[in-house]
Amino acid sequence: MSATFQLYRLQQVDSQIDKAQKRLDEIQRIIENNTELKRAKAYLANCESSHQSTEKTLRQAEAEVKKQHVKIEQTEAMLYGGTIKNPKEIQDLQNKSESLKRYLSSLQDVQLEAMLAHEEESETLQSAQSALDALKAKLIQQNSQLAGEQGVLDQEKERLLKERSIAQPAVPEELLTKYDQLRKQKNGVAISSILDGSCSACGAMLTQSHQQKARSTLVYCPSCKRMIYAS
């Protein structure tokens, strides 16, 4: 089999994949282009943002409480360590310890409030996610025909991708590179066949010489610059 034939075979498979993917994208847009769904997604995004904010606040409160515990432990270690004998110094440390403990109580109140707020946001987030999942399930059921088509197309695309993986190695690397470049430039169609003496992609007439040459070597359409395959 000629390299041009292998390229044309690859193009046929790729065109079918493109067609399947285009329809899959259309189905996805139809399923997702729903006002209620958009609102539910926006609400979930807001809940996620609020949840992250309360989690950050809680972590900061926990860090402050931990830091305060360390200060208290250090102060009491000095107070009860037996190294300080001066009554005034001892009294100052006792006062400092009591002050630190009072501030710790305030920090713990802040931590508790942050914990409750975070738990509330967690429940709200979970509720929003459940509502979105339920809505998606409802819409899929409402669009059961589309969902069925989507399943068939997914299977077809998977089959075509396997077929492509078999066809691609037969194409020389330098031709495959050129093919991929033309696919990007030419709306997915890099190689066209000859149809009634014309390029099947752009419709330009091909000379007999051009058609004959295409049967033995790689040539390009003089109009659209795509590769030409002649059976």
MIDREN-272412 format. One line per 5 residues: number of its first residue (from 1); their letters; for each residue y, x, z of N, C-alpha, C. Coordinates in pm, 1 decimal. Atoms other than C-alpha are relative to their C-alpha. Layout:
N
NUM = A = Y X Z Y X Z Y X Z  ...
This chain:
231
1 = MSATF = -119.9 83.6 0.0 0.0 0.0 0.0 124.8 87.0 0.0  -122.9 -77.5 9.9 348.2 127.6 -88.8 85.0 -17.6 124.8  -90.5 7.0 -114.0 613.1 200.3 172.1 91.9 -120.6 -12.4  -87.8 114.9 22.0 831.5 -68.4 12.7 -69.0 -129.3 40.0  75.3 118.7 -38.8 557.8 -325.6 59.5 -6.7 -12.0 151.9
6 = QLYRL = 6.8 0.3 -145.4 519.4 -224.0 424.9 134.2 -42.4 60.1  -132.4 40.0 -46.0 894.8 -259.0 468.7 22.1 -149.7 -18.8  -18.4 142.8 29.4 893.9 -601.3 305.6 -83.0 -85.1 95.7  85.5 70.4 -96.2 605.4 -709.3 528.1 67.5 -3.0 137.7  -70.0 -8.0 -128.0 800.8 -589.0 832.2 120.5 -94.4 1.3
11 = QQVDS = -115.8 87.8 10.0 1108.2 -778.1 710.0 -39.9 -146.4 15.6  45.8 139.1 -12.2 910.8 -1102.0 677.8 -27.8 -35.6 145.7  30.0 23.9 -141.0 789.0 -1068.9 1035.4 129.9 -6.8 81.0  -126.6 -2.3 -73.4 1135.9 -978.3 1164.1 83.1 -125.1 -26.5  -75.2 121.5 33.1 1291.1 -1272.9 981.9 -54.9 -120.0 75.4
16 = QIDKA = 61.2 109.3 -76.6 1042.6 -1507.7 1147.7 35.2 11.6 147.7  -38.5 -21.3 -139.5 1118.8 -1350.9 1486.6 144.3 -42.6 21.3  -141.4 37.0 -9.4 1491.8 -1392.9 1423.5 17.1 -151.5 0.1  -8.7 146.3 10.0 1441.8 -1756.5 1328.0 -45.4 -65.6 130.1  51.4 54.9 -126.3 1233.9 -1826.5 1639.4 98.5 24.1 113.5
21 = QKRLD = -93.3 -32.7 -106.6 1482.7 -1648.0 1863.7 127.8 -82.3 -11.0  -120.5 80.9 19.9 1776.5 -1834.5 1709.9 -19.5 -140.7 54.3  28.2 133.9 -50.1 1611.8 -2167.2 1785.3 -17.3 -0.1 151.4  14.7 -10.7 -144.8 1518.4 -2051.6 2135.7 136.7 7.1 68.3  -135.5 -9.5 -54.4 1882.5 -1961.2 2197.5 70.2 -135.5 -4.9
26 = EIQRI = -59.7 133.3 13.7 1991.1 -2302.7 2068.5 -52.1 -94.0 108.1  61.8 85.6 -101.8 1746.1 -2478.1 2299.9 54.6 34.1 137.9  -51.5 -43.3 -129.7 1865.0 -2270.1 2594.7 142.9 -48.4 21.7  -138.7 47.6 -11.1 2227.0 -2361.0 2521.0 4.5 -150.7 25.4  4.4 145.4 -18.5 2139.0 -2729.8 2497.3 -38.7 -33.6 143.8
31 = IENNT = 47.9 27.1 -135.6 1951.8 -2719.0 2827.0 105.4 37.0 103.8  -94.7 -48.9 -100.0 2221.7 -2520.9 3006.8 141.0 -56.0 -17.0  -134.9 51.2 24.7 2528.6 -2680.3 2845.7 11.9 -140.6 58.1  -4.6 126.1 -72.7 2542.9 -2951.4 3106.2 106.4 12.0 108.2  -111.7 -6.8 -94.2 2854.2 -3028.5 3311.9 -48.5 5.4 144.3
36 = ELKRA = 53.4 3.3 -136.3 2654.5 -3109.9 3623.9 -62.9 134.0 36.4  63.9 -129.3 -23.7 2458.1 -2787.6 3585.4 104.6 109.4 22.0  -106.4 -99.4 -15.5 2775.2 -2583.6 3543.1 64.3 -9.9 138.0  -58.6 18.7 -132.8 2921.1 -2736.5 3859.4 -92.4 55.1 109.1  96.9 -46.8 -99.8 2601.5 -2661.4 4051.9 -6.1 152.6 2.7
41 = KAYLA = 2.1 -146.5 6.8 2601.8 -2300.0 3931.6 126.8 58.6 61.9  -126.8 -47.6 -56.6 2970.2 -2257.3 4021.2 -1.7 -12.8 152.3  8.1 21.2 -144.5 2906.6 -2402.9 4367.6 -91.4 104.2 64.0  91.9 -101.1 -52.2 2611.1 -2166.9 4417.9 68.4 136.5 4.0  -71.8 -128.5 3.6 2827.3 -1870.2 4315.3 99.3 9.7 115.6
46 = NCESS = -94.2 1.9 -112.2 3090.0 -1972.0 4571.8 -72.8 17.0 133.8  79.6 -11.1 -122.8 2822.6 -2010.1 4838.9 -49.2 143.4 19.0  46.8 -138.3 -8.2 2686.2 -1665.2 4757.6 112.9 92.3 45.4  -115.3 -80.7 -38.6 3034.9 -1516.8 4789.6 32.5 -18.5 148.4  -27.6 28.2 -141.6 3093.3 -1688.3 5125.5 -107.6 59.6 90.0
51 = HQSTE = 112.1 -54.5 -76.4 2749.5 -1581.2 5245.7 15.1 151.2 15.6  -20.0 -145.1 -5.5 2821.7 -1217.7 5160.2 115.3 36.0 93.5  -116.0 -25.0 -86.3 3158.6 -1239.8 5337.4 -36.5 -13.3 147.7  38.2 19.8 -140.6 3011.3 -1380.2 5660.7 -100.6 106.8 44.5  95.8 -105.6 -34.4 2731.5 -1122.9 5647.7 74.2 130.5 30.3
56 = KTLRQ = -81.2 -119.7 -23.9 2988.4 -842.5 5622.9 70.0 -8.6 135.3  -68.7 19.9 -128.1 3183.9 -989.0 5916.9 -96.5 16.3 117.0  100.9 -10.5 -105.6 2865.6 -1017.0 6123.5 -39.7 145.2 23.3  39.7 -141.0 -13.5 2765.0 -656.1 6052.0 109.7 80.3 71.3  -111.4 -68.8 -66.4 3111.8 -538.4 6157.0 3.9 -33.0 149.0
61 = AEAEV = 0.2 42.7 -140.6 3094.0 -742.4 6480.2 -113.6 67.4 75.6  115.5 -65.0 -64.3 2747.9 -601.2 6556.9 29.1 147.7 25.1  -32.4 -141.9 -14.7 2876.1 -248.1 6500.0 98.2 21.7 114.9  -98.6 -10.8 -108.3 3171.0 -306.7 6737.6 -66.3 -16.9 135.8  71.8 23.0 -126.1 2940.6 -440.7 7010.4 -84.5 122.7 35.3
66 = KKQHV = 82.8 -118.4 -22.7 2706.9 -144.6 6969.6 86.3 117.5 46.4  -90.4 -108.9 -36.4 2998.6 98.0 6988.6 49.5 -17.3 144.7  -48.8 27.5 -135.1 3124.5 -71.9 7305.8 -107.4 27.9 104.3  111.5 -29.4 -90.8 2779.9 -45.8 7467.9 -9.4 150.2 25.2  5.9 -146.4 -13.5 2784.6 328.6 7402.3 109.9 49.0 93.8
71 = KIEQT = -111.3 -39.4 -87.0 3126.4 362.1 7567.1 -29.7 -32.9 146.0  33.9 40.3 -137.1 3005.4 170.7 7873.2 -105.8 92.6 59.0  107.5 -88.0 -47.0 2690.4 382.5 7899.8 54.3 137.9 33.9  -58.0 -131.7 -26.1 2894.5 702.7 7876.5 84.4 -1.8 128.1  -84.8 11.7 -118.9 3141.9 582.0 8141.4 -84.7 -10.3 127.3
76 = EAMLY = 83.7 18.6 -118.1 2868.9 472.7 8383.4 -83.9 124.0 28.9  72.9 -125.2 -22.5 2680.1 797.3 8328.6 87.0 98.2 78.7  -93.8 -85.5 -74.5 2989.9 980.1 8450.1 19.8 -52.3 141.6  -27.0 62.5 -129.0 3043.0 731.5 8732.8 -113.6 20.5 98.7  115.5 -6.2 -89.7 2690.6 746.1 8874.4 -79.0 131.2 -12.5
81 = GGTIK = 73.1 -126.5 19.1 2594.4 1093.6 8765.5 9.2 94.0 118.3  -11.6 -83.1 -120.4 2709.0 1244.7 9091.9 85.3 123.3 -17.1  -80.8 -120.3 23.0 2928.8 1507.6 8933.1 145.0 -19.5 42.7  -138.8 29.5 -37.8 3258.5 1333.1 9019.2 3.6 -43.1 146.8  -7.3 25.4 -144.0 3348.9 1337.8 9388.8 134.4 -58.8 40.8
86 = NPKEI = -134.2 45.0 -35.3 3718.6 1258.0 9385.2 6.2 -152.3 0.3  -3.7 147.4 -9.7 3767.7 896.7 9511.8 88.8 -64.9 -105.7  -89.8 59.0 99.3 4061.6 836.5 9277.7 -64.3 0.2 -139.1  66.9 -9.5 129.1 3865.3 955.6 8974.3 -113.7 -102.8 -10.0  109.1 98.2 -3.3 3572.5 739.9 9081.3 55.9 -140.7 -19.7
91 = QDLQN = -62.4 131.6 13.4 3802.6 438.7 9115.9 47.4 -23.6 -143.9  -46.8 11.3 138.9 3954.1 506.0 8773.2 -116.8 -30.7 -94.1  118.0 24.3 83.9 3606.3 517.8 8618.0 -53.8 -141.4 19.7  45.6 136.8 -26.1 3509.6 193.2 8790.4 89.3 -101.2 -71.5  -94.6 89.0 68.8 3823.6 28.0 8658.3 -23.5 2.9 -152.2
96 = KSESL = 23.7 -14.0 143.8 3754.6 164.2 8310.9 -128.1 -72.0 -41.6  127.9 65.0 28.6 3393.1 42.1 8323.5 14.9 -151.9 -3.9  -21.2 144.5 -4.5 3503.2 -308.3 8423.1 81.2 -47.7 -120.7  -82.3 34.6 116.2 3766.6 -310.8 8147.7 -83.4 1.2 -128.0  86.9 -9.1 118.1 3510.4 -199.2 7890.4 -96.2 -118.7 -7.1
101 = KRYLS = 94.1 112.0 -4.4 3270.0 -470.6 8004.6 70.3 -132.1 -35.0  -74.2 121.1 37.0 3539.9 -737.2 7977.9 23.2 -4.5 -151.2  -22.5 -4.8 144.8 3619.6 -622.4 7626.4 -131.1 -22.5 -75.3  131.5 22.3 60.5 3247.1 -617.6 7549.7 -29.6 -149.2 -8.3  22.3 144.6 -1.3 3230.4 -983.5 7649.9 77.1 -67.7 -113.2
106 = SLQDV = -79.8 56.2 110.7 3510.3 -1061.2 7402.9 -64.1 31.5 -134.6  65.1 -40.1 125.7 3333.4 -865.3 7129.9 -127.5 -79.4 -24.1  123.2 77.9 12.6 3009.7 -1049.8 7201.1 29.6 -144.0 -40.4  -41.7 134.0 42.3 3194.1 -1381.1 7166.8 28.8 -1.3 -151.7  -30.4 -11.7 143.4 3321.6 -1265.2 6825.7 -130.0 13.0 -79.8
111 = QLEAM = 128.4 -17.6 66.2 2969.2 -1156.0 6733.6 -76.1 -132.1 -9.6  69.0 128.9 -1.4 2827.9 -1493.8 6835.3 59.9 -94.8 -104.5  -66.9 85.6 98.7 3087.8 -1676.6 6626.4 -37.2 43.6 -142.3  36.2 -52.9 132.6 3010.5 -1448.9 6329.9 -144.8 -34.1 -35.1  141.0 32.1 22.1 2637.9 -1509.0 6373.1 -17.8 -147.3 -36.7
116 = LAHEE = 9.6 143.3 27.5 2681.6 -1887.3 6380.2 55.5 -32.6 -138.6  -60.4 23.0 131.9 2909.1 -1877.4 6075.7 -93.5 48.2 -110.6  93.0 -54.4 100.8 2658.0 -1661.3 5887.9 -122.2 -88.6 -15.7  116.2 89.4 5.5 2368.4 -1889.4 5978.3 35.6 -129.3 -75.3  -44.4 122.1 68.4 2568.8 -2189.3 5859.4 11.5 24.1 -150.5
121 = ESETL = -12.3 -32.6 142.5 2650.5 -2016.7 5529.3 -137.1 23.2 -63.0  136.7 -20.6 51.6 2282.7 -1918.0 5491.1 -65.8 -133.3 -32.0  56.8 133.4 22.7 2178.4 -2281.8 5526.0 66.4 -67.0 -120.1  -72.6 58.0 113.5 2450.3 -2389.0 5281.6 -45.7 62.8 -131.2  45.9 -70.5 119.9 2340.6 -2123.8 5032.3 -139.4 -46.1 -40.7
126 = QSAQS = 135.8 44.7 28.2 1977.3 -2226.7 5060.8 0.9 -141.9 -57.1  -11.8 137.6 48.0 2074.9 -2590.5 5012.1 52.8 -3.5 -143.0  -57.0 -5.1 134.8 2284.0 -2504.2 4705.2 -102.7 48.9 -100.5  103.3 -53.1 89.8 1997.9 -2302.5 4554.6 -107.8 -105.8 -25.5  100.7 105.5 14.3 1750.3 -2586.3 4618.3 51.2 -111.3 -91.0
131 = ALDAL = -59.8 104.8 83.5 1989.7 -2837.4 4460.5 4.2 42.7 -145.8  -4.1 -51.5 137.1 2030.9 -2616.2 4153.2 -139.8 1.5 -61.0  138.6 -2.1 49.3 1654.3 -2568.4 4119.6 -47.8 -140.7 -33.7  40.3 139.0 22.2 1600.1 -2943.8 4150.0 66.7 -56.1 -124.6  -73.3 48.0 117.7 1867.7 -3014.1 3888.5 -58.4 59.1 -127.5
136 = KAKLI = 61.0 -63.6 116.8 1714.5 -2762.2 3649.1 -132.3 -67.7 -35.6  128.3 67.2 22.6 1373.3 -2925.1 3693.8 21.8 -138.4 -60.7  -32.6 133.3 50.6 1529.7 -3266.0 3632.4 42.4 7.0 -147.4  -48.1 -13.4 137.9 1703.2 -3147.8 3315.3 -112.6 40.2 -94.3  114.6 -39.3 82.2 1387.4 -2982.6 3186.7 -87.5 -121.3 -30.1
141 = QQNSQ = 78.6 121.8 19.5 1203.1 -3310.0 3238.7 69.3 -92.6 -99.5  -75.6 83.4 92.3 1481.6 -3495.7 3061.1 -6.3 54.7 -142.3  7.8 -63.7 131.6 1455.8 -3246.4 2777.7 -142.3 49.6 -27.2  140.5 -40.8 12.4 1077.5 -3240.5 2774.0 -37.9 39.4 -142.4  30.0 -32.3 139.8 1067.3 -3238.3 2396.0 49.0 140.8 -33.1
146 = LAGEQ = -54.7 -133.1 23.0 1293.0 -2934.2 2385.9 -81.8 105.0 74.9  79.4 -92.9 -79.0 1092.5 -2769.9 2661.9 -133.6 27.6 -67.2  125.4 -17.1 72.7 774.0 -2829.3 2463.2 18.2 90.1 -119.9  -29.9 -84.5 116.4 929.0 -2678.9 2154.0 24.7 143.7 44.3  -28.8 -132.9 -53.0 1051.2 -2388.8 2363.9 -129.3 75.7 30.1
151 = GVLDQ = 128.3 -62.4 -30.5 696.7 -2321.0 2483.4 -73.7 44.8 -124.4  66.6 -33.8 126.5 558.4 -2326.8 2129.8 67.1 121.0 -64.4  -74.7 -111.0 59.6 833.2 -2093.3 2008.7 -22.3 130.6 76.0  27.8 -119.8 -78.9 773.3 -1852.1 2295.8 -134.6 60.4 -38.7  132.0 -46.8 40.9 407.8 -1830.8 2198.0 3.7 59.8 -141.2
156 = EKERL = -11.9 -48.4 137.4 496.3 -1790.0 1829.8 71.1 135.4 -3.6  -73.2 -126.6 -4.6 745.1 -1515.9 1910.3 -89.4 111.8 53.2  91.4 -99.7 -55.8 486.2 -1334.5 2121.4 -101.2 45.0 -105.5  95.7 -33.9 106.3 238.1 -1352.2 1831.4 65.6 88.2 -105.8  -71.7 -76.3 102.4 498.1 -1222.2 1587.2 32.2 141.4 47.8
161 = LKERS = -29.1 -132.7 -53.5 592.7 -934.5 1814.5 -123.9 88.7 -3.1  125.3 -75.9 10.6 227.7 -828.1 1825.9 -24.4 40.2 -145.0  16.5 -28.8 142.4 213.8 -852.6 1446.3 96.7 110.6 -42.5  -98.7 -103.6 32.3 530.2 -642.8 1426.5 -44.8 137.2 49.5  46.1 -127.2 -56.2 380.9 -376.1 1651.0 -109.6 62.7 -84.4
166 = IAQPA = 103.6 -50.3 89.9 98.1 -347.0 1399.4 61.8 47.2 -131.8  -61.3 -30.7 129.5 321.1 -342.6 1089.8 92.7 121.2 6.2  -102.9 -104.9 -6.4 587.5 -99.4 1212.1 -53.5 142.3 -18.4  46.6 -138.7 15.2 374.8 220.9 1241.0 -31.5 39.7 -143.8  33.8 -30.8 139.6 285.4 193.9 869.2 122.6 41.6 -81.0
171 = VPEEL = -124.1 -32.8 70.3 651.6 248.9 772.9 44.6 140.6 38.6  -48.7 -134.9 -30.1 773.5 610.5 743.4 126.8 -5.1 86.0  -108.6 0.9 -98.1 1022.6 701.8 1015.1 138.2 -4.6 -64.9  -132.6 -3.9 62.9 1312.4 779.1 779.6 34.9 -134.1 -64.3  -23.8 131.8 58.3 1270.1 445.4 601.0 26.1 -103.6 108.5
176 = LTKYD = -18.0 93.8 -110.8 1244.4 261.8 931.2 141.7 10.9 57.0  -136.5 -20.7 -48.3 1574.3 415.3 1043.1 100.0 -67.6 -93.1  -89.0 62.3 97.9 1744.6 303.8 721.8 -13.3 -151.9 4.7  26.5 143.8 -8.7 1583.8 -38.8 752.2 74.5 -61.1 119.0  -67.5 49.9 -120.2 1715.2 -83.5 1107.7 152.0 -2.0 -18.7
181 = QLRKQ = -144.2 -5.1 25.9 2065.1 21.1 996.9 43.7 -116.0 -88.8  -33.5 108.9 92.9 2064.5 -226.8 708.6 -14.8 -136.5 66.9  18.0 126.6 -72.5 1934.7 -503.2 936.8 125.7 -34.9 78.4  -121.6 22.1 -78.5 2240.7 -458.8 1155.9 118.6 -33.0 -90.4  -113.2 16.5 91.3 2476.4 -444.7 857.8 -9.8 -126.4 -84.9
186 = KNGVA = 22.6 106.5 98.3 2322.8 -721.9 647.0 -55.3 -128.5 61.4  36.8 127.1 -63.6 2277.6 -1008.9 889.0 -150.9 -17.7 14.3  143.3 6.9 -27.3 1917.2 -924.3 964.6 -90.7 19.4 -119.5  82.9 -13.6 120.2 1798.5 -889.2 602.5 28.5 134.6 -65.5  -18.3 -134.3 54.1 1749.4 -527.2 497.7 -64.0 17.3 -136.6
191 = ISSIL = 72.7 -13.8 127.0 1509.0 -573.1 206.1 -25.0 -138.2 -59.6  17.3 129.0 66.2 1493.9 -854.3 -48.4 -97.4 14.2 -116.6  92.0 0.1 113.0 1250.8 -951.5 -321.2 76.0 -34.7 -128.0  -57.8 37.4 130.0 1313.5 -1013.5 -690.5 -40.8 -143.7 -30.1  25.7 140.6 26.9 1344.2 -1383.8 -769.2 66.3 -38.3 -131.9
196 = DGSCS = -52.1 34.7 133.2 1380.5 -1486.4 -1135.3 97.5 105.0 -50.8  -81.3 -109.2 50.1 1521.5 -1145.7 -1217.1 123.5 29.6 81.6  -118.4 -19.2 -84.1 1775.0 -1160.7 -933.2 -40.1 45.9 139.6  19.8 -35.6 -141.0 1811.6 -1024.1 -581.4 -7.4 -129.4 79.7  17.9 125.9 -72.6 1677.7 -1298.4 -355.9 99.6 -16.0 114.2
201 = ACGAM = -94.4 7.8 -110.8 1935.1 -1212.9 -89.5 139.7 -39.0 -44.5  -138.6 25.9 40.8 2262.2 -1213.5 -282.3 11.0 -70.6 -135.1  -0.8 71.7 128.0 2161.9 -1363.8 -620.5 46.8 81.9 -118.6  -46.8 -83.4 110.3 2286.0 -1071.1 -829.3 -113.6 26.3 -99.6  99.5 -26.9 103.8 2103.0 -1024.1 -1161.0 -34.1 148.6 -1.0
206 = LTQSH = 47.4 -137.9 5.5 1892.9 -708.8 -1189.2 -46.9 30.6 -141.8  42.2 -37.3 134.9 1838.4 -524.9 -1516.4 -150.5 19.7 -2.9  143.7 -23.1 15.4 1487.1 -490.2 -1652.2 -37.8 138.8 48.9  24.6 -136.9 -44.0 1511.9 -118.2 -1589.7 -4.1 7.5 152.4  -7.9 1.0 -146.0 1609.3 -181.9 -1229.6 -124.8 -66.1 58.8
211 = QQKAR = 118.8 70.4 -48.2 1323.3 -426.8 -1183.2 -124.7 84.9 -15.8  116.0 -84.0 25.5 1071.5 -189.3 -1336.9 -5.0 116.6 97.8  -7.3 -113.6 -91.4 1190.5 99.2 -1123.4 -38.4 -41.9 142.1  30.2 49.9 -133.7 1155.8 -116.5 -809.7 -149.6 -11.2 25.5  145.3 13.0 -15.9 782.5 -147.1 -875.7 -67.1 132.8 34.0
216 = STLVY = 61.2 -131.0 -22.8 727.8 227.1 -835.7 71.1 83.5 106.0  -74.8 -77.9 -97.4 998.1 353.1 -599.5 100.9 -88.5 72.8  -97.1 75.8 -78.0 1260.6 247.4 -351.5 134.2 -2.2 -71.9  -131.7 15.3 61.2 1576.5 109.8 -512.1 80.6 -99.4 82.0  -90.4 87.8 -73.1 1878.1 -77.9 -385.0 69.3 -96.5 -95.2
221 = CPSCK = -74.2 96.8 79.7 2049.1 -388.9 -510.5 139.2 56.9 -27.1  -131.9 -56.4 31.3 2363.3 -271.2 -695.8 114.9 -83.0 57.3  -104.9 87.5 -51.4 2555.2 -566.5 -548.4 7.4 2.7 153.1  -3.7 10.3 -147.0 2457.4 -611.3 -181.6 -51.6 125.3 71.0  47.9 -128.5 -52.7 2302.1 -262.1 -133.9 -122.9 -11.8 90.4
226 = RMIYA = 125.6 12.4 -74.2 1985.5 -399.5 21.8 -111.7 67.6 -77.7  119.4 -52.4 65.9 1648.2 -245.1 -52.3 -62.0 -112.9 -82.4  64.0 98.4 88.2 1457.2 -419.9 -331.3 -150.8 20.3 0.0  146.0 -4.2 7.8 1088.4 -506.2 -321.2 -44.4 -78.8 -122.4  54.6 67.5 118.9 905.1 -589.6 -644.1 -149.8 -9.9 16.3
231 = S = 145.0 19.7 -18.9 557.7 -739.8 -614.3 -75.8 38.9 -126.2
